Amino acid sequence: MAKYRVNKTDDQPLHPAEPDRHWRQLRQGDRVSVRLAPGFETGGLVDAVTADHSVVWVDLDGGRGRTLLHCGDGVEIRPHDS
C-alpha cells in the first residue's frame, strides 16, 4: 500500500454531468452519427436512452457492437443527416 497519495480524488466534489441539448432529443430507433474520438466516427441506431438522457445505448454499424455512452465521456452523438 502506498504511503503517499498523489491524487486526492476522494476529496474532490462530484459535478453532475449535463447532456447537451441534442442528447435530450434522442429516442429509441433514431439513426445517429457517433464520434468516439478524433478521426473515429461511425453510424448507429439508438437502442435505449435513460430518463434523464445522460446515458445512451447505441448499436454501432458494421458489427461493432452495442456501446454505452455517457454525456460526460466527451463523445459526440448527432442525429444522422438524411
BELDA-V889462 format. One record per helix or strand of 3 or more residues. SS is the DSSP state (H for helix, E for strand). FROM is the first residue (numbers start at 1). TO is the last residue. If there is no record, write none. Layout:
SS	FROM	TO
SS	FROM	TO
This chain:
H	9	11
H	21	25
E	31	37
E	40	49
E	55	60
E	65	70
H	71	73
E	76	79
